[in-house]
Amino acid sequence: MPALKKTPANSPAPEQQADAPQLRVAMLPAPALETIYANAFQTTFARGEILLTACVSRQENDAQGPVLAVQPQKAIGMSPESAKRLAAALAQAVQQYEARFGEIAL
């Protein structure tokens, strides 16, 4: 299923039938919305759910030498269907970002 796109109220999405009412998106206030930074992610899954853990990684040195320290920050649990929609939305966002700012090298 493709990511949700904001469309004007009078333009039906192409996948909707002519007689079906149009689904509108209403963004509600987020009184305690918290933004975190993450540069590493871990995914795990079980039947019916996928868990995405956002982490911060940094290179440190200990007695044995350099080590990549990874600290989990927050986790999001979701259905596989929601995870697939998230993957599509992220792919679309990266494509739009690259169109504006240039290709991202990995």
Protein Blocks (a to p, Z undefined) as FASTA:
>chain_A
ZZdddddfklccfkbcfklccddddddddfkbccdddfbdcddddehiacdddddddddd
dfkbccdddddfbdcdddfklmmmmmmmmmmmmmmmmmmnopadZZ
